[in-house]
Amino acid sequence: MADNTETVAETDKQPRSVRVVLLALMIAMLLAMLDNMIVGTAMPTIVGELGGLEHLSWVVTAYTLATAASTPIWGKLGDMYGRKGAFMTSIVLFLIGSALSGMAQDMGQLIGFRAIQGLGAGGLMVGVMAIIGDLIPPRERGKYQGMMAGVMAFAMILGPLVGGTITDHWGWRWSFYINLPLGVVALLAVSAVLHLPKKRVEAKIDYLGAGLLALGISSIVLVTTWGGSEYAWGSARIMELIGIGVAALVGFVFWQTKAAAPVVPLHIFKSRNFTLMSIIGFITGFVMFGAVLFLPLYQQSVQGASATNSGLLLLPMLGAMLAVSMVAGRVTTNSGRYKVFPLVGSVLMIVGLFLLAQMDTETTRLTSGLYMAVLGAGMGCLMQITMLVAQNSVEMKDMGVASSSTTLFRTLGSSFGVAIMGALFNHRVQDVMAERAGALGSKVTEQSAQLDAASLAKLPVVAREAYQHAVSSGTHSAFLLGSAVAVVALVAAVFVKEVPLKGAAASKSAEDAGSGAVAKETVAETV
């Protein structure tokens, strides 16, 4: 009883500082999402100074691999040893990786330091989601969806612009150093004002399970990253990676049934809603990152938009996503009903992708902007609802692994989306270029189907017009595939069961009494 009283006293401190905690969490989320977009803009300058052009892809791949492989492990560590400690450790690791990356003297060092940075990044997003899951009951959590969607939109719009500005005026090393002051602010705020019940589980970490999972995820990410670019899809290297990945994941699933403290307890997948949300999250990642890749390419190559403000090109999609996410969160909080959002979101996603597939060389920016807004509205219905329902489907002790698993499925979905839609796009562009411009067209796209603005401007008029038609055809095929894949999300949404959100009974009193009621509800769930 004494322990419970201490927990209540400690958690009652939370309402007075919950906004500071949430601000720190949003900064940490911003760090995780902004980094790749800033660094991507700085990459030409980095290669110019450090050399090692042949290793360029590894600067991104090392970060992505480390992030994906460590995500479920961070979730489990938070469940076992306490969310606050695991989260602060991931921030420190991310900042160490950022500082070292900024000091790198050659490409090999940069790749290694980016891997360290990625290991920390794996715990940032998971920590944010799991801590919000600890602090705020699911019924109240909808209010904060707009904040999370806003951070995502902010990162995607301003990332390339900020990266270009920093690189031009301060040098590429500040693309990494900029993380340090933000990270320190988040670290100090979390340390000072976040009060969560301390926990310690006696079970040992499942090292074998963690190793098998990391190996399986790494193989999958490498297949989707290298397939069709570094190596042909049917090459021996890709087949080897597929074999290793499948064997590692099958071994992982088998071992999780035997392990004393499994990295990903398989019993969480017995919840129908959790499994369905994992599927919907995978499809959302597949669609979203495919759209983020191809929409700016289409607008720059076909509609003549400037590459400098490439993030702004996505504003109709991201703005709609933010607005709808805020509305969905507020409605969920007020009514406790949520099934309508996966259903409507999936339909809008299918329709939006189908409309985007109809774009051609004559499509205006206004029309494409409207199509993007439809897609953005669909993703706004899905982005945070998937995490909310997944967390609502598990016990508090599994909050970390639930958050990390949902995040991981979305990450893997994005890897598959970029790879598969990219392969289809490239194949279609090369075919159309060969048809319309003959040998010249084939030569133009021999190295890459994606040309930058400078390369495009140097092309003869015939080749340039052929390329515009080719990009239109490529985006048509990619978005049509995305629309077909999104049907899977709609089927999954149909089978979602609307289980009452935890904390629903206390929702009214929470609104009347302020955040104190939220804290008491949190204590009730935690204890």
VEXDREN-2710 file (C-alpha; in Angstrom, 1 decimal):
% VEXDREN-2710
k/r/px/py/pz
1/MET/0.0/0.0/0.0
2/ALA/2.9/2.3/0.8
3/ASP/4.2/1.7/-2.7
4/ASN/0.9/2.7/-4.2
5/THR/0.7/5.8/-2.1
6/GLU/4.1/6.8/-3.2
7/THR/3.2/6.2/-6.8
8/VAL/0.1/8.4/-6.5
9/ALA/2.1/11.1/-4.9
10/GLU/4.7/11.0/-7.6
11/THR/2.2/10.9/-10.4
12/ASP/0.1/13.7/-9.0
13/LYS/3.1/16.0/-9.8
14/GLN/2.5/15.2/-13.4
15/PRO/-0.5/17.6/-14.2
16/ARG/1.5/20.7/-13.3
17/SER/4.3/19.8/-15.7
18/VAL/2.5/17.6/-18.4
19/ARG/2.7/20.4/-21.0
20/VAL/6.5/20.7/-20.5
21/VAL/6.8/17.0/-20.8
22/LEU/4.8/16.9/-24.0
23/LEU/6.9/19.8/-25.4
24/ALA/10.0/17.7/-24.7
25/LEU/8.5/14.7/-26.3
26/MET/7.6/16.7/-29.4
27/ILE/11.2/18.0/-29.7
28/ALA/12.4/14.4/-29.5
29/MET/10.0/13.3/-32.2
30/LEU/11.1/16.2/-34.3
31/LEU/14.7/15.2/-33.9
32/ALA/13.9/11.6/-35.1
33/MET/11.9/12.8/-38.2
34/LEU/13.9/15.9/-39.2
35/ASP/17.4/14.4/-39.3
36/ASN/17.2/12.4/-42.5
37/MET/15.5/15.2/-44.4
38/ILE/18.1/17.8/-43.3
39/VAL/21.0/15.4/-44.0
40/GLY/19.6/14.4/-47.4
41/THR/19.8/18.0/-48.6
42/ALA/23.4/18.3/-47.4
43/MET/24.6/15.1/-49.0
44/PRO/26.0/16.6/-52.2
45/THR/28.2/18.9/-50.1
46/ILE/29.2/16.1/-47.8
47/VAL/30.4/14.0/-50.7
48/GLY/32.2/16.9/-52.2
49/GLU/34.3/17.3/-49.0
50/LEU/34.7/13.8/-47.8
51/GLY/34.7/11.9/-51.1
52/GLY/33.5/8.3/-51.2
53/LEU/30.7/8.7/-53.7
54/GLU/30.4/5.0/-54.0
55/HIS/29.4/4.7/-50.4
56/LEU/26.9/7.5/-50.5
57/SER/23.8/5.3/-50.0
58/TRP/25.3/3.8/-46.8
59/VAL/25.0/7.2/-45.1
60/VAL/21.3/6.8/-45.2
61/THR/21.1/3.0/-45.1
62/ALA/23.2/2.7/-41.9
63/TYR/20.9/5.1/-40.1
64/THR/17.7/3.4/-41.4
65/LEU/19.0/-0.1/-40.6
66/ALA/20.0/0.8/-37.0
67/THR/16.7/2.6/-36.4
68/ALA/14.5/-0.2/-37.7
69/ALA/16.5/-3.0/-35.9
70/SER/16.6/-1.3/-32.6
71/THR/13.0/0.0/-32.4
72/PRO/11.5/-3.2/-30.9
73/ILE/14.4/-3.6/-28.5
74/TRP/13.9/-0.1/-27.1
75/GLY/10.2/-0.8/-26.5
76/LYS/11.0/-3.9/-24.6
77/LEU/13.7/-2.2/-22.5
78/GLY/11.2/0.5/-21.5
79/ASP/8.7/-2.2/-20.4
80/MET/11.3/-4.0/-18.4
81/TYR/13.4/-1.2/-16.8
82/GLY/11.3/1.9/-17.0
83/ARG/10.2/4.2/-19.8
84/LYS/12.0/7.3/-18.6
85/GLY/15.5/5.8/-18.3
86/ALA/15.2/4.0/-21.7
87/PHE/14.0/7.2/-23.4
88/MET/16.8/9.4/-21.9
89/THR/19.4/6.8/-22.9
90/SER/18.1/6.9/-26.5
91/ILE/18.3/10.7/-26.6
92/VAL/21.9/10.6/-25.2
93/LEU/22.9/8.0/-27.8
94/PHE/21.3/10.0/-30.6
95/LEU/23.2/13.2/-29.5
96/ILE/26.5/11.3/-29.3
97/GLY/25.9/10.0/-32.8
98/SER/25.0/13.5/-34.0
99/ALA/28.2/15.0/-32.5
100/LEU/30.4/12.3/-33.9
101/SER/28.8/12.5/-37.3
102/GLY/29.5/16.3/-37.4
103/MET/33.2/15.6/-36.6
104/ALA/33.6/12.8/-39.2
105/GLN/36.8/13.0/-41.3
106/ASP/35.9/10.5/-44.0
107/MET/32.9/8.6/-45.4
108/GLY/33.7/5.4/-43.4
109/GLN/33.6/7.4/-40.1
110/LEU/30.4/9.1/-41.1
111/ILE/28.7/5.8/-41.9
112/GLY/29.7/4.3/-38.6
113/PHE/28.6/7.4/-36.6
114/ARG/25.3/7.5/-38.5
115/ALA/24.7/3.9/-37.3
116/ILE/25.2/5.1/-33.7
117/GLN/22.8/8.0/-34.3
118/GLY/20.2/5.5/-35.8
119/LEU/20.4/3.3/-32.7
120/GLY/19.4/6.3/-30.6
121/ALA/16.7/7.3/-33.1
122/GLY/15.1/3.9/-32.7
123/GLY/14.2/4.7/-29.2
124/LEU/13.0/8.3/-29.7
125/MET/9.7/7.7/-31.5
126/VAL/8.9/4.6/-29.5
127/GLY/9.7/6.5/-26.3
128/VAL/7.4/9.4/-27.2
129/MET/4.5/7.1/-28.0
130/ALA/4.9/4.8/-25.0
131/ILE/5.3/7.7/-22.5
132/ILE/2.2/9.4/-23.9
133/GLY/0.5/6.0/-23.4
134/ASP/1.6/6.0/-19.8
135/LEU/0.7/9.6/-19.0
136/ILE/-2.7/10.0/-20.8
137/PRO/-5.6/7.5/-21.0
138/PRO/-6.6/6.5/-24.5
139/ARG/-9.9/8.4/-24.4
140/GLU/-7.9/11.7/-23.7
141/ARG/-5.0/10.8/-26.0
142/GLY/-6.9/11.9/-29.1
143/LYS/-6.4/15.5/-28.2
144/TYR/-2.7/15.2/-28.8
145/GLN/-2.9/13.6/-32.2
146/GLY/-2.8/17.0/-33.9
147/MET/0.4/17.8/-32.1
148/MET/2.1/14.7/-33.4
149/ALA/0.8/15.1/-36.9
150/GLY/1.9/18.7/-36.8
151/VAL/5.4/17.7/-35.9
152/MET/5.5/15.3/-38.8
153/ALA/4.2/17.9/-41.2
154/PHE/6.6/20.5/-39.9
155/ALA/9.6/18.1/-40.4
156/MET/8.6/17.2/-44.0
157/ILE/7.9/20.7/-45.1
158/LEU/10.9/22.5/-43.4
159/GLY/13.4/19.6/-43.5
160/PRO/14.8/20.2/-47.0
161/LEU/14.6/24.0/-46.6
162/VAL/16.4/24.0/-43.2
163/GLY/19.0/21.6/-44.5
164/GLY/19.8/23.7/-47.5
165/THR/20.0/26.9/-45.5
166/ILE/22.3/25.4/-42.8
167/THR/24.5/23.8/-45.4
168/ASP/24.8/27.0/-47.4
169/HIS/25.5/29.4/-44.5
170/TRP/27.1/27.3/-41.7
171/GLY/28.5/24.2/-43.4
172/TRP/27.2/20.6/-43.6
173/ARG/28.5/19.7/-40.2
174/TRP/25.9/21.9/-38.6
175/SER/23.3/19.6/-40.2
176/PHE/24.3/17.3/-37.3
177/TYR/25.3/19.8/-34.7
178/ILE/21.8/21.4/-34.9
179/ASN/20.5/18.4/-33.0
180/LEU/22.6/19.0/-29.9
181/PRO/20.8/22.1/-28.4
182/LEU/17.4/20.7/-29.2
183/GLY/18.3/17.3/-27.7
184/VAL/19.8/18.9/-24.6
185/VAL/16.6/20.9/-24.0
186/ALA/14.5/17.7/-24.4
187/LEU/16.8/15.8/-22.1
188/LEU/16.7/18.4/-19.3
189/ALA/13.0/18.8/-19.5
190/VAL/12.3/15.0/-19.4
191/SER/14.8/14.6/-16.5
192/ALA/13.3/17.4/-14.4
193/VAL/9.6/17.1/-14.9
194/LEU/8.7/13.6/-16.1
195/HIS/7.7/11.4/-13.1
196/LEU/6.7/7.8/-13.9
197/PRO/6.6/4.8/-11.5
198/LYS/10.0/3.1/-11.4
199/LYS/10.0/-0.6/-12.4
200/ARG/12.5/-3.3/-12.5
201/VAL/11.9/-6.8/-14.0
202/GLU/14.1/-9.6/-12.8
203/ALA/14.0/-11.5/-16.2
204/LYS/17.1/-11.2/-18.4
205/ILE/17.1/-9.6/-21.7
206/ASP/16.3/-12.0/-24.6
207/TYR/19.6/-11.5/-26.4
208/LEU/19.0/-14.3/-28.9
209/GLY/15.5/-13.0/-29.8
210/ALA/16.9/-9.5/-30.2
211/GLY/19.7/-10.7/-32.4
212/LEU/17.4/-12.8/-34.6
213/LEU/14.9/-9.9/-34.9
214/ALA/17.7/-7.4/-35.8
215/LEU/19.1/-9.8/-38.4
216/GLY/15.7/-10.4/-40.0
217/ILE/14.8/-6.7/-40.1
218/SER/18.2/-5.7/-41.4
219/SER/18.0/-8.2/-44.2
220/ILE/14.5/-7.0/-45.2
221/VAL/15.6/-3.3/-45.2
222/LEU/18.7/-4.1/-47.3
223/VAL/16.6/-6.1/-49.8
224/THR/14.2/-3.1/-50.2
225/THR/17.1/-0.6/-50.3
226/TRP/19.4/-2.5/-52.7
227/GLY/16.8/-4.3/-54.8
228/GLY/16.6/-2.9/-58.3
229/SER/19.3/-0.3/-57.7
230/GLU/22.6/-1.7/-56.3
231/TYR/21.7/-5.3/-57.3
232/ALA/19.1/-6.7/-59.7
233/TRP/16.0/-8.1/-57.9
234/GLY/16.9/-11.7/-59.1
235/SER/20.6/-11.4/-58.2
236/ALA/22.3/-13.9/-55.9
237/ARG/23.0/-11.2/-53.3
238/ILE/19.3/-10.2/-53.0
239/MET/18.2/-13.9/-52.9
240/GLU/20.7/-14.5/-50.1
241/LEU/19.4/-11.6/-48.1
242/ILE/15.8/-12.8/-48.6
243/GLY/16.8/-16.3/-47.4
244/ILE/18.6/-14.9/-44.4
245/GLY/15.8/-12.6/-43.5
246/VAL/13.1/-15.3/-43.7
247/ALA/15.2/-17.8/-41.8
248/ALA/15.9/-15.2/-39.0
249/LEU/12.3/-14.1/-38.7
250/VAL/11.0/-17.7/-38.6
251/GLY/13.6/-18.5/-36.0
252/PHE/12.6/-15.4/-34.0
253/VAL/8.9/-16.3/-34.0
254/PHE/9.8/-19.9/-32.8
255/TRP/12.1/-18.6/-30.1
256/GLN/9.6/-16.1/-28.8
257/THR/7.3/-19.0/-27.8
258/LYS/10.2/-20.3/-25.6
259/ALA/11.9/-17.2/-24.2
260/ALA/11.3/-16.2/-20.6
261/ALA/11.0/-12.5/-21.4
262/PRO/10.4/-12.3/-25.2
263/VAL/11.4/-9.2/-27.1
264/VAL/8.0/-9.1/-28.7
265/PRO/5.4/-11.2/-26.7
266/LEU/3.4/-13.0/-29.3
267/HIS/0.3/-12.8/-27.1
268/ILE/-0.2/-9.2/-28.1
269/PHE/-1.1/-10.4/-31.6
270/LYS/-4.0/-12.4/-30.1
271/SER/-5.8/-9.1/-30.0
272/ARG/-7.6/-8.7/-33.3
273/ASN/-7.5/-4.9/-33.1
274/PHE/-3.8/-4.9/-32.5
275/THR/-3.1/-7.2/-35.5
276/LEU/-5.4/-5.1/-37.7
277/MET/-3.8/-1.9/-36.7
278/SER/-0.3/-3.3/-37.5
279/ILE/-1.6/-4.2/-41.0
280/ILE/-3.1/-0.7/-41.5
281/GLY/0.1/0.9/-40.1
282/PHE/2.2/-1.0/-42.6
283/ILE/-0.1/0.0/-45.5
284/THR/-0.1/3.7/-44.4
285/GLY/3.7/3.7/-44.3
286/PHE/3.8/2.0/-47.7
287/VAL/1.6/4.7/-49.2
288/MET/2.8/7.8/-47.4
289/PHE/6.5/7.5/-48.1
290/GLY/5.9/6.4/-51.7
291/ALA/3.8/9.6/-52.1
292/VAL/6.5/11.8/-50.4
293/LEU/9.1/10.4/-52.9
294/PHE/7.2/10.7/-56.1
295/LEU/5.0/13.8/-55.7
296/PRO/7.9/16.3/-55.6
297/LEU/9.6/14.4/-58.5
298/TYR/6.5/14.8/-60.6
299/GLN/6.0/18.4/-59.7
300/GLN/9.6/19.3/-60.4
301/SER/10.0/17.3/-63.6
302/VAL/6.5/17.7/-65.2
303/GLN/5.1/20.9/-63.7
304/GLY/8.4/22.8/-63.5
305/ALA/8.3/23.5/-59.8
306/SER/11.5/24.6/-58.0
307/ALA/13.5/21.9/-56.2
308/THR/14.7/24.5/-53.6
309/ASN/11.3/24.5/-51.7
310/SER/10.6/20.8/-52.3
311/GLY/9.0/20.4/-48.9
312/LEU/6.4/23.1/-49.7
313/LEU/5.2/21.1/-52.7
314/LEU/3.7/18.6/-50.2
315/LEU/1.8/21.3/-48.3
316/PRO/-1.7/20.4/-49.6
317/MET/-1.2/16.7/-48.5
318/LEU/0.4/17.5/-45.2
319/GLY/-1.9/20.4/-44.4
320/ALA/-5.0/18.2/-44.9
321/MET/-3.3/15.4/-42.9
322/LEU/-2.8/17.8/-40.0
323/ALA/-6.3/19.3/-40.1
324/VAL/-8.1/15.9/-40.3
325/SER/-5.8/14.4/-37.6
326/MET/-6.8/17.2/-35.2
327/VAL/-10.5/16.8/-35.9
328/ALA/-10.2/13.0/-35.6
329/GLY/-8.5/13.3/-32.3
330/ARG/-11.0/15.8/-30.9
331/VAL/-14.0/13.6/-32.0
332/THR/-12.4/10.5/-30.5
333/THR/-11.8/12.3/-27.2
334/ASN/-15.4/13.7/-27.1
335/SER/-17.3/10.6/-28.3
336/GLY/-15.0/7.6/-27.6
337/ARG/-15.8/6.3/-31.1
338/TYR/-13.0/5.6/-33.5
339/LYS/-13.9/2.8/-36.0
340/VAL/-15.2/5.4/-38.5
341/PHE/-11.8/6.9/-39.0
342/PRO/-9.9/3.7/-40.2
343/LEU/-12.9/3.1/-42.6
344/VAL/-13.1/6.7/-43.9
345/GLY/-9.4/7.1/-44.0
346/SER/-8.8/3.9/-46.0
347/VAL/-11.5/5.0/-48.5
348/LEU/-10.0/8.5/-48.9
349/MET/-6.5/7.0/-49.3
350/ILE/-7.7/4.7/-52.1
351/VAL/-9.5/7.5/-53.8
352/GLY/-6.7/10.0/-53.4
353/LEU/-4.1/7.6/-54.8
354/PHE/-6.4/6.7/-57.7
355/LEU/-6.8/10.4/-58.5
356/LEU/-3.1/11.0/-58.3
357/ALA/-2.6/8.1/-60.8
358/GLN/-4.6/10.1/-63.3
359/MET/-2.1/13.0/-63.5
360/ASP/-0.4/13.6/-66.8
361/THR/1.6/16.4/-68.5
362/GLU/-1.4/18.6/-68.7
363/THR/-2.5/18.4/-65.0
364/THR/-2.4/21.8/-63.2
365/ARG/-0.8/22.4/-59.8
366/LEU/-4.3/23.3/-58.4
367/THR/-5.7/19.9/-59.6
368/SER/-2.7/17.9/-58.3
369/GLY/-3.0/19.9/-55.0
370/LEU/-6.6/18.9/-54.6
371/TYR/-5.7/15.2/-55.3
372/MET/-3.0/15.4/-52.7
373/ALA/-5.4/16.9/-50.1
374/VAL/-7.7/13.9/-50.5
375/LEU/-4.8/11.6/-49.9
376/GLY/-3.7/13.7/-46.9
377/ALA/-7.1/13.6/-45.4
378/GLY/-7.1/9.8/-45.6
379/MET/-3.7/9.6/-43.9
380/GLY/-4.9/12.1/-41.3
381/CYS/-7.6/9.7/-40.3
382/LEU/-5.1/6.8/-39.9
383/MET/-1.7/8.1/-38.8
384/GLN/-2.4/8.4/-35.0
385/ILE/-5.6/6.3/-34.7
386/THR/-3.5/3.2/-35.5
387/MET/-1.2/3.9/-32.5
388/LEU/-4.1/4.8/-30.3
389/VAL/-6.1/1.6/-30.9
390/ALA/-3.0/-0.6/-30.8
391/GLN/-2.1/0.8/-27.4
392/ASN/-5.7/0.4/-26.2
393/SER/-5.6/-3.3/-27.2
394/VAL/-2.8/-4.3/-24.8
395/GLU/-2.1/-4.2/-21.1
396/MET/0.0/-1.4/-19.6
397/LYS/2.9/-3.8/-19.1
398/ASP/3.1/-4.3/-22.8
399/MET/2.8/-0.6/-23.8
400/GLY/6.4/-0.3/-24.9
401/VAL/6.4/-3.4/-27.2
402/ALA/3.0/-2.4/-28.6
403/SER/4.3/1.1/-29.5
404/SER/7.5/-0.2/-30.9
405/SER/5.8/-3.0/-32.9
406/THR/3.3/-0.5/-34.5
407/THR/6.2/1.9/-35.3
408/LEU/8.2/-1.0/-36.8
409/PHE/5.4/-2.1/-39.1
410/ARG/5.0/1.4/-40.3
411/THR/8.8/1.7/-40.9
412/LEU/8.9/-1.6/-42.8
413/GLY/5.8/-0.5/-44.8
414/SER/7.7/2.6/-45.9
415/SER/10.7/0.6/-46.9
416/PHE/8.6/-1.7/-49.0
417/GLY/6.6/1.2/-50.5
418/VAL/9.7/3.1/-51.6
419/ALA/11.3/0.0/-53.0
420/ILE/8.3/-1.5/-54.8
421/MET/6.8/1.7/-56.1
422/GLY/10.3/2.9/-57.0
423/ALA/11.0/-0.2/-59.0
424/LEU/7.7/0.1/-60.9
425/PHE/8.3/3.8/-61.5
426/ASN/11.9/3.3/-62.8
427/HIS/10.9/0.4/-65.1
428/ARG/8.0/2.4/-66.6
429/VAL/10.1/5.6/-67.1
430/GLN/12.8/3.7/-68.9
431/ASP/10.3/1.9/-71.1
432/VAL/8.6/5.2/-72.1
433/MET/11.9/7.0/-72.7
434/ALA/12.9/4.2/-75.0
435/GLU/9.6/4.4/-76.9
436/ARG/9.5/8.2/-77.3
437/ALA/13.2/9.1/-77.6
438/GLY/14.8/5.9/-78.9
439/ALA/18.5/5.3/-78.2
440/LEU/18.8/8.8/-76.8
441/GLY/16.1/8.2/-74.3
442/SER/17.6/4.9/-73.1
443/LYS/21.0/6.6/-72.7
444/VAL/19.5/9.4/-70.7
445/THR/18.0/7.1/-68.1
446/GLU/20.7/4.5/-68.2
447/GLN/22.2/5.5/-64.9
448/SER/19.0/6.6/-63.1
449/ALA/15.3/7.1/-63.9
450/GLN/15.3/10.1/-61.6
451/LEU/17.0/13.2/-63.1
452/ASP/17.7/16.4/-61.1
453/ALA/16.8/19.8/-62.3
454/ALA/20.2/20.6/-63.7
455/SER/20.4/17.3/-65.7
456/LEU/16.9/17.9/-67.0
457/ALA/17.7/21.4/-68.2
458/LYS/20.6/20.2/-70.3
459/LEU/18.5/17.6/-72.3
460/PRO/17.4/18.3/-75.9
461/VAL/13.8/19.4/-76.2
462/VAL/12.7/16.0/-77.6
463/ALA/14.3/14.1/-74.7
464/ARG/13.0/16.6/-72.1
465/GLU/9.4/16.2/-73.4
466/ALA/9.8/12.4/-73.5
467/TYR/11.0/12.4/-69.9
468/GLN/8.0/14.5/-68.8
469/HIS/5.7/11.9/-70.4
470/ALA/7.8/9.1/-68.9
471/VAL/7.6/10.6/-65.3
472/SER/3.8/11.0/-65.7
473/SER/3.5/7.4/-66.8
474/GLY/5.8/6.2/-64.0
475/THR/3.8/8.1/-61.3
476/HIS/0.6/6.7/-62.8
477/SER/1.8/3.1/-62.4
478/ALA/3.2/3.8/-58.9
479/PHE/0.1/5.5/-57.5
480/LEU/-2.2/2.9/-59.2
481/LEU/-0.3/0.2/-57.3
482/GLY/-0.6/2.2/-54.1
483/SER/-4.3/2.5/-54.6
484/ALA/-4.6/-1.3/-55.0
485/VAL/-2.5/-2.0/-51.9
486/ALA/-4.6/0.5/-49.9
487/VAL/-7.6/-1.8/-50.4
488/VAL/-6.0/-4.1/-47.9
489/ALA/-6.2/-1.4/-45.3
490/LEU/-9.9/-1.0/-46.0
491/VAL/-10.5/-4.7/-45.6
492/ALA/-8.6/-4.6/-42.3
493/ALA/-10.6/-1.6/-41.1
494/VAL/-13.9/-3.4/-41.7
495/PHE/-13.0/-6.0/-39.2
496/VAL/-11.9/-3.6/-36.4
497/LYS/-14.0/-4.0/-33.3
498/GLU/-14.8/-0.8/-31.5
499/VAL/-13.6/-1.6/-28.0
500/PRO/-14.3/1.2/-25.5
501/LEU/-11.2/3.3/-24.9
502/LYS/-9.6/2.9/-21.5
503/GLY/-10.4/5.9/-19.3
504/ALA/-13.7/6.6/-21.1
505/ALA/-15.7/6.6/-18.0
506/ALA/-13.5/9.2/-16.4
507/SER/-13.4/11.4/-19.5
508/LYS/-16.1/13.9/-18.3
509/SER/-14.6/14.3/-14.9
510/ALA/-11.2/14.7/-16.5
511/GLU/-12.4/17.6/-18.5
512/ASP/-14.1/19.2/-15.5
513/ALA/-11.3/18.7/-13.1
514/GLY/-8.5/19.4/-15.5
515/SER/-5.4/17.4/-15.9
516/GLY/-5.5/16.1/-12.3
517/ALA/-8.1/13.6/-13.4
518/VAL/-5.8/12.5/-16.1
519/ALA/-3.1/11.8/-13.6
520/LYS/-5.4/9.8/-11.3
521/GLU/-6.6/7.7/-14.3
522/THR/-3.0/7.1/-15.2
523/VAL/-2.3/5.9/-11.7
524/ALA/-5.3/3.6/-11.8
525/GLU/-4.0/2.1/-15.1
526/THR/-0.4/1.9/-13.9
527/VAL/-1.2/0.3/-10.5
END
